[in-house]
Amino acid sequence: MDFKTDEIIATLKKQLDSHDANIGVSEVGEVIYIGDGVARVSGLENIMSSELVELPNGVFGMALNLEEDSVGIVLFGDSSLVKEGDTAKRTGKIVEVPIGEELIGRVVNPLGQPLDGKGSINSSKSYPIERKALGVMQRQPVVEPLQTGLKSIDSMTPIGRGQRELIIGDRQTGKTAIAIDAIINQKDSDVFCIYVAIGQKASTVARVVAELEKAGAMDYTIVVTANASDPAPMQYIAPYAGSSMGEFFRDNGKHALIIYDDLSKQASAYRQMSLLLRRPPGREAYPGDVFYIHSRLLERSSKLSEDLGGGSLTALPVIETQEGDVSAYIPTNVISITDGQIFLDTNLFNSGIRPAVDVGISVSRVGGSAQIKAMKKVAGTLKLDLAQFRELEAFAKFGSVDEATQKQLNRGRIMVEILKQKQYVPMSVTNQVIIIFAGVNGLMDDVEISQVEDYEKGLIEFLSSNKSKTVETIINTGKIDSDTEGELKSAIEDFNATYSSN
């Protein structure tokens, strides 16, 4: 038999070239400890921090502690499905979430899996949950307003696109209500919203989603939820997952608003994970890097430079205080990271002033430059006037006051009443300007406190039907010049004449 060696060699070479050396090869380890949502695995020598790890029964985990002889992994699923001796397999991927407009109107968990029973999410793109914040040169200053629809916030603590403004206060003081109002107020704007619920009851989240659907806000909103019954790692990654979804809009030249409700619960989840991973505890048993988990999250919110499309991601983190103590560890951490805070006071809330914004402690460090000129003009001295009113009110309790002081007290009470607002009924910025203009210029001094809300509705209706040209001028220019001011004043006086005669 005649063998053709050249042909045999060529065939072997061809087969060797087409052979995949990596076929079926994956790095696996063995679970040596499991409990409380944490697994310790040996054998995964080349694993990366934050890498996704696959365990039996469809359970996934994330590598956090990279030690010499083992890896500490936090589990996203039920830890009772994993036992000692099980195989843990590297995936080679950092934890990612799906992104894109396909998520709009959906309720998802922090891994991007749907929870609303509306079918699968067919998103072709994904981002890692942890992304490095952009540098200074890739950003621009906050110059564009983001209206919340709340008079007390848009007038005195204005928020700009790309800003981080903290909502802080005790439980049951209306923190979530402010965030939901801000989402509802974006209805006719170009802002997409992401609401991240961390460690809340599933019934509470369902109620929020129902309110958003009722207001038609789910048409531009994504809800990311890690409920109180979910494992601590899910609650820990929820804000990062929501931030990645928001960055998709920002990076494509669009605008997004993200609410983290609330970061106190995320810090507690991180503390739980860290203690179980045997990381040394620090102040209040939080690990030493608890500041970093919030700083790297909030630093991702920014207004991009025009070269990068000018998109923005605005963050409204929520922090819960104990007995109004803003000097506790987590509140002081987040206050130092953000560009200002809206402080909600329990006493104001209980006395019927809602939203219960404490004018003295609340501040917006960069939002003033984004505020529209008309609001800046009418509300310029509002904060100071209210502070003076509080002092006068306290002084008046000790005795009688003269006529001028009584007049000032009356106007102060009118302004406090003007700044009250019902839940889920945000007001357009033009209407806010008109009402505050009437209040600060003394055009509402003769209105009874109980009639203020009725007066506001009547005035808005009167101006929109009889003085629409003046209203349109404010809407189009965003400012009140001397001519518009005169027209507005005389229009309000005309309404006062008809209102008092009713």
N, C-alpha and C positions, 0 to 999 in steps of 0.2 A: 504494500500500500504506500502510495506516494503522499507524504505530508508536506503541505505548503506552510512552512514556518512563518513566513512574512504575513500571510493572511491571518494566522492564529494570533500573532502578536498585535496586529492592527485591531482585531476584534476585542481582545482583552483590554487594550488601551481605551477603546471606545466605551466599554462597559465600566471601566474604572473612572473615566471622566464623568459619566452620567450618574455615578454612585454618590448619594448624599451622605456625607460622613456624620451628620447630626441626626439622622433619622432615628426616631424612637428614643433619643437620649434626653433625659431631663433630670435635674438635680432634685433629689428627694431627701427628706429627713424623717425622724421618728419623734412622735409626741412623747415626752418624758414626764410631763405634768399637765394636768388640765383642771380648771376650777375657776368659778366666779368670772367667766367670760375671758379668761386669760390662759394661753397655752405656752408651754416652754418646749422648744423643739431643738433636737441636736442633729447635726449633719448638714445644715444648710450654710456651708462655709462662705459662698460667694453672694449671699443675699444682700439686697440694698435696703436702706431705710425707707419706710413707707411702701415697700413692695407688697403686692397682693399675693397671698398664699392660699392655695387650694387644699381643703381638708375633706375627709369623707362626708357623705350624705348632703352634699351641696352647700356645705358651710365654707365661708371664706373668712380670711383674717388679714390683718395688716402688721407687718414687721415693725416693731418700734425699738426694742432693746437689742442691740447687736453686741453680744458678750463673747468672751473668748471661747467658751465651750458650748454655748447654746444661744438661741434667739428667743426673745420675748415677743409673743404675737397676741394681739387683741382680736377677738372674734366678733364678726358682724352678725352671726346667727346664734342659734340655740346651742350653748356649750354642752348640753346633755347629749347631743348627737355625736360628740367626739369623745374618744376614750384613750387612755394611755396605751402606747404601742401602735396607734394608728399612723398612717403615712401622711406626711405634709409635703406638698409639692410646690416648687417655685413656679410662678407664672411668667416671670421676667418683665412684668408690667407694674408701673406705679398705679395706685388706685385712681381710676378715672370716672368721669360722669358724662353721659350724653349731653350735648348742647344743641342749640338751634331753635328756630321758631316752632318746631314740631312740639316743643314742651309747653307752649303757651296754652293756658286754659286747663292745664293738668295738675293733679296732685300726685307728687312722687316722693319716694323715700330718698335718703342721702346718696344712694347708689344709682339714682335715676330710674328705679323700677316703679311702675304705676301703682297707685293705691286707690284710684277712683273708679275702677271697674269699667273704664272706657276703652279697653283694649291696649295692645302694645304700642310703644312709642317708636316710630320708624325714623330715628335720627341716625345719620351716617357719620356724624362728626362727634368727637369727644375731646375733652380737656382733662389734664390731671387735676385732682382737687387742690393740690398745693402748687401754686404758681408764684414765681418771684415777682414782687411788686416792681413797677416800672421806675426808672430813675428820674431825676429832676428835669433833665433836658427833654424828656419825652412827654412832659406835662405842660399845662399852662394854668395861669391863675383862675380862680373861680370868678366868673363874670356874668354867668347866666342864671336867672332865678329859677328855683324849683318851688312852685306854690303848693302849700299844704291845704289851702282852703280854710284855714283857721285864722281868725282875725288876730288872736293873741300871739300867734307865732309869726305869721307873715308880716306883722307890723313891728314887733319888738325883737324877735330872734329869727330873722329871715334866713332861709337856707338856699344855697347856690348849688348848681349842678357840679358834682365832683367833690362835694363837701362831706365830712363825717360829723353828724350832729347827734349827740347822745340824748336819749330819752331816759330819764332817771327818776325814781320815786319808789315809795313803798308799794306793796301789793294792793290791788284794788283801788288805784288812784287814777286809772284811765290811760295808762301807757299804751296798751294795745289799741285803744280807741283812737288815739292820735295817729298811730301808724296806719290803721285801716282808713281813716279819713284822708290821709295823704295819698293812699293808693286810689281811693275813689275819685279824688280830685284830679287825677291824671287822665280822666276819661277822654277828654277832647284834645289832649296834648300828644306829643310824640314820644312819651316816656313809657317804657316797658317796666313792669314791677315784678319783684321776686320777694315773696314772704316766706321767711324761714322760721318755722316753729320748732323750738328746742325744749324737750322735756315737758311738754304740756299734755293735758288729758286729750284723748282722741275726740271726745265730745266737744271740747273747747275749740279744737281746730275745725271740726265739722261745722260749728256755729259760725266761725269766721268765714269759711268757704261759702256758706249759705248767704251771709251778708254781702260778700263780694259778688256772688251770682245775681242776687237781687238788685244790686246797683249796676249790673252790667260790666263789672270790673274784671271778671275772669277772662274777658276777651283779650286782655293784654297782660295777664298775671300768671306767674308760675308759683305754686305753693310747694315748698319742700318741708316735709315734716319728719321729725324723729320723736315719736311720742314718749311719754313717761314710762311706758311699758317696754320700750325698745332698749337694747343693750347700750351701756355707756359709750362704747366706741362709735355707735351710730349717732348719738347725740353730739359727740366730739367732732365728727367730720361734717355734720350738717351745714354749718356756716360756710365752710370751705367749698363744699359742693355747690351751694347757692351762689357763692361769689364767682365760681367758674362759669356758671350759667349766665350770670350778669355780665361777665367780661366778654362773652361772645358778642353781645349787643354793643358794648363799649368799643371793642376792637374793630367793629364793622361800621363805625361812624354814627352809631345810634346812641340813644340815652336810656339809662336804666336806673331804677331806684330799688335798693335792697333793704329789707328790714330784718334784723337779727333779733328774734324775740324768744328767749333773752339770753345774753351772754353769761349771766350769773350761773345759769343751769349748765352751760357748756363748761365753765370753769369747774363746777362740781363734778361733772362727768370726767373731766381730765384728771382731777384730783383722785377720783376713785380708781381710774386706770393706772395712774402713776404709783399709788400706794400698793396696788395688787402686783405691779411689776417690780416692786421693791426699790423704787426710786426714793431717795431720802426726802422726807417732808421738811417744809420750811415754815414760814409764817402762816398761822391758821391751818396748818397741815397741807397747804397748797405746795406743789413742787416749785423749785426755784425758777423754772422757765415759764411760769403761768403768765407773766407779763408778755412774753414773746408770742404765746399762742394768739393773743388778741392784737398785738402790734402788727404781726405779719399778715393778719387777716384784714384789719382796717386800712392798712397802707395800700392795699390793692385797689381801693376806691380812689378815683382820680378823674380829672378832666384832661383828656389827651391833647397834645399839640395839634395844630392845624395840619402839619405834615403827616400825622398818623390818623387823620380823619376827623379830629375834634369831638369824638364820642366821649361819653362820661358815665361813670358809675357812682351814684350818690348813696351813702350808707346812713341808715338810722338805727344804730345799735340800741338795744334796750337793756337796762341794768336795774335789778330790784334791790332796794336798800332795806335795812332793818331799822325801824323807828327813825327814819330820815337821816341815818348816819352816812353822810357822803364821804367821811374820812376813813371808812373801812378799806381793807386791802384791795379788793377787786374794783369797787367804785373809783378809788383814787387812781388805780392803774388805767382804767378806760377813760377817765376824765383827762388824764395827761396825754392820751393818744389822739383824742378827738379834737375837732375845731370848735368846740362849744357844747353846752348842754341845755336841755329843757328840763328844769326841775319841777316835778309835780308834788305839791304839798298836801298832806293828808287833811290838815285843818281847813284849808281852802276847799278841798273836795267835799268834806262833810258839811261845810256851810253853804253848799249849793253853787259855788263858783266853778264851773266846768267849761272848758278844760282848766284844771287847777294849776295853772302855770304860776310859779313863784317868780315874780318880776325881778326881785333882788338878786337871786342866785343864777337865774337863767341868763345865758349869754351866747351870742354867735360871733365868733372871732373873725370870720372871713365873709359871712353872708351879707354884710352891709354893702359891700361893693357890688353885689349881684342884685340888690333890691331895686325895684323899678322906681324911677324918680318921683312919680306921683305919690307913692307910699312913703318914700323917704321924707317928702315935704310935709305931708299931713301928720305923720307919726313921729317926726323928729324929736319932739319933747315929751312924747307920751310916757316913756319909761320914767322920766324924771317927775312928771306930773303925778303919776300913780304913786311913786315913792313918797312925794310930799303929802299926798292925800292920806296915805297910811299913817304918817306921823301926826298930821292934823287930827285924824280920826281918834288916835290914841290920846291926844292932848284934850280933845273936846269931851272925853268921858269924865274929866275931872271938874268940869264947870261950864258955865255959859260962854258963848263966843260972840264976837261982834258980827254985824251983818255981812261984811266982806268975806270973813272966814266961813260963815254959813253958806254963802254963795259958792265958795270954792269947794266946800265939803259936798254940796249938792251935785256940782259938776263931776266931782270925783266918783260919786256913787253912780251917776249916769254912765261914766266911762267904764266902770267895773261891769255894769249891766250890759253895755255894748259888747264887751269882750267875751261875754258868755255865749256859748253856742251848743246847740243840740248835737247829739251823736249822729254820724253818718249823713250830715247835711252840710258838706263843705260849701263855701261861698266863693264866687269868682273874685279875683283881686280888684277888679273895677268897682264892684259893689262894696267890697271892704273899704276901699278908699273913700267912697261917697259917705258911708255911714260914719267912719272915723272923722272925716272932714266936718260933718255936721256936729259931732260931739265936741271936738277940740275947739271949734269956733263958737261954741255957746249957742248953737242953733237948736239944741235939744234941751236947754236948761228948764223949759217950762213943761217938759213931758214927764208924766208920772212914771216912777220906776216900774210899776206893774205893766205899763203900756209900751215900754221900750221895744219889745219884740214885735208888737203889732205895728208900731210906728215905722220900724225898719222895713217891714214888708210893704207897707203903704207907700213909703218914700221911693223904694226901688221900682214899684209898679208905676208910680206917678212919673218918675223921670224917664223910664223906658218908653212910655206911651206919649208923653208931652214934650220931653226935652231930649229926644234920642240923639240929636246932633251933638249936644254937649257930651253925652255918655260915649258916643263913638269917637269923639276927639280924644278923650282920656284913653280909650282902648287902643286907638291907632298910634298915638304919640307916646303913651306911657308916662306922660307928665302933665302937670297942671301949671300953665303959664298965667299971667295976670288976667288976661281976657277970660280964659276958661274959669278961673277962680271966681271972677265977678259973676259970670253966667250961672255957675253952680250955686253960689250964695243966693242969688235972686230966685233961682228955681226952687231951692229948699224953703226960702221965705214964702214963696207962693204956695207951696204944699202945706206949710205950717198954718197959713191962713185958712185953708180948706179943712185941715186936720182938726184944728181947735174948734172950728164951727160945727164939726160932726157931733 
